[in-house]
Amino acid sequence: MTREDLNKLGGIILDAAITVHRELGPGLLESAYQLAMERELYLRGIPYKPQVPVDLTYKGASLGKIYVMDLFVAEEIVVEIKSVEALNPICASQLITHLKLSNKRLGYLINFNVILLKDGFRRLVYRF
């Protein structure tokens, strides 16, 4: 997938998140936003997989699938969904870890527990 394709898909993810936030508002559990995002992506015809396990390898040995991506969109973009008071560096680190372990380049960190979604939406790149 080209950068242009990834960026276009990212715009669709952002629009879906805005729609979910507009409909549900802040203050719900992450699981509610997860399911609503799944529904929005489905309605837009965007392929995704929810709750995708990610394998951790250490010194050549698999330690198991101990991480889980909230959404894996079009086999290319990792989406991490939050509903927290404020995003902190650990949230971004978690997404970077998912990108590294899945060998993907682009991820979105979305905190729905904000008044304006633009304040809770972060695009992160890894070797883009």
C-alpha positions in Angstrom: 0.0 0.0 0.0 1.4 3.4 -0.9 1.8 6.4 1.4 -1.1 8.1 -0.5 -3.3 5.0 0.1 -2.4 4.9 3.8 -3.1 8.6 4.2 -6.5 8.3 2.4 -7.4 5.4 4.7 -6.3 7.4 7.7 -8.7 10.1 6.7 -11.5 7.6 6.6 -10.5 6.4 10.1 -10.5 10.0 11.4 -13.9 10.6 9.8 -15.3 7.4 11.3 -13.9 8.4 14.8 -15.5 11.9 14.5 -18.8 10.3 13.7 -18.6 7.9 16.6 -17.6 10.8 19.0 -20.4 13.0 17.7 -23.0 10.2 18.2 -21.8 8.9 21.6 -19.9 11.8 23.2 -17.2 11.4 25.8 -17.4 9.4 29.1 -18.1 5.8 27.9 -15.9 2.7 28.3 -13.3 1.9 25.6 -15.3 -1.2 24.7 -18.3 1.0 23.6 -16.1 3.1 21.3 -14.4 -0.1 20.0 -17.7 -1.6 19.0 -18.9 1.7 17.5 -15.7 2.1 15.5 -16.1 -1.4 14.2 -19.6 -0.6 13.1 -18.5 2.6 11.4 -15.7 0.9 9.5 -18.1 -1.9 8.4 -20.7 0.7 7.2 -17.9 2.4 5.1 -16.8 -0.9 3.6 -13.3 -0.7 5.2 -11.8 -4.1 6.1 -10.7 -4.5 9.7 -9.9 -7.1 12.4 -10.8 -6.4 16.0 -8.7 -7.4 19.0 -5.8 -8.8 17.0 -3.1 -10.7 19.1 0.5 -9.7 18.5 3.4 -12.1 19.1 6.4 -11.0 21.2 9.7 -12.6 20.2 12.7 -12.4 22.5 16.1 -13.6 21.6 14.7 -15.8 18.9 11.9 -17.4 21.0 8.3 -16.6 20.9 7.0 -15.5 24.3 3.4 -15.7 23.1 0.7 -13.4 21.9 0.7 -11.1 24.9 -0.3 -7.8 23.2 -3.6 -7.0 21.5 -4.3 -4.4 18.8 -7.7 -2.8 19.3 -8.3 -2.5 15.5 -6.1 -3.6 12.6 -7.5 -1.8 9.5 -6.9 -3.1 6.0 -4.0 -5.2 7.2 -2.0 -2.0 7.4 -3.0 0.5 10.1 -3.0 -0.1 13.8 -5.7 1.7 15.8 -5.5 2.0 19.6 -8.7 3.2 21.3 -8.7 4.9 24.6 -11.2 6.6 27.0 -8.9 8.3 29.5 -8.6 11.7 31.1 -5.5 12.5 29.1 -3.2 10.7 26.7 0.2 10.2 28.3 3.5 9.0 26.8 2.7 5.3 27.8 -0.3 5.4 25.4 1.9 6.4 22.5 4.6 3.8 23.5 2.0 1.1 23.5 1.0 2.0 19.9 4.6 2.2 18.8 5.2 -1.3 20.3 2.2 -2.7 18.3 3.7 -1.1 15.2 7.1 -2.6 15.8 5.9 -6.0 16.6 3.5 -6.2 13.7 6.0 -4.6 11.3 3.6 -1.8 10.3 4.3 1.8 9.6 1.2 3.8 10.6 -1.0 3.9 13.6 -3.7 6.1 15.2 -4.2 6.7 18.9 -7.8 7.8 19.6 -8.9 9.1 23.0 -12.7 9.4 22.9 -12.9 10.9 26.4 -12.4 14.5 25.2 -14.8 17.4 24.4 -13.3 17.8 20.9 -12.0 14.7 19.2 -9.2 16.7 17.5 -7.7 16.9 21.0 -7.7 13.1 21.4 -6.6 12.0 17.9 -2.9 11.3 17.3 -1.2 9.9 14.2 2.0 8.0 14.8 4.4 6.7 12.2 7.1 4.1 12.6 9.7 3.9 9.7 7.3 5.7 7.4 
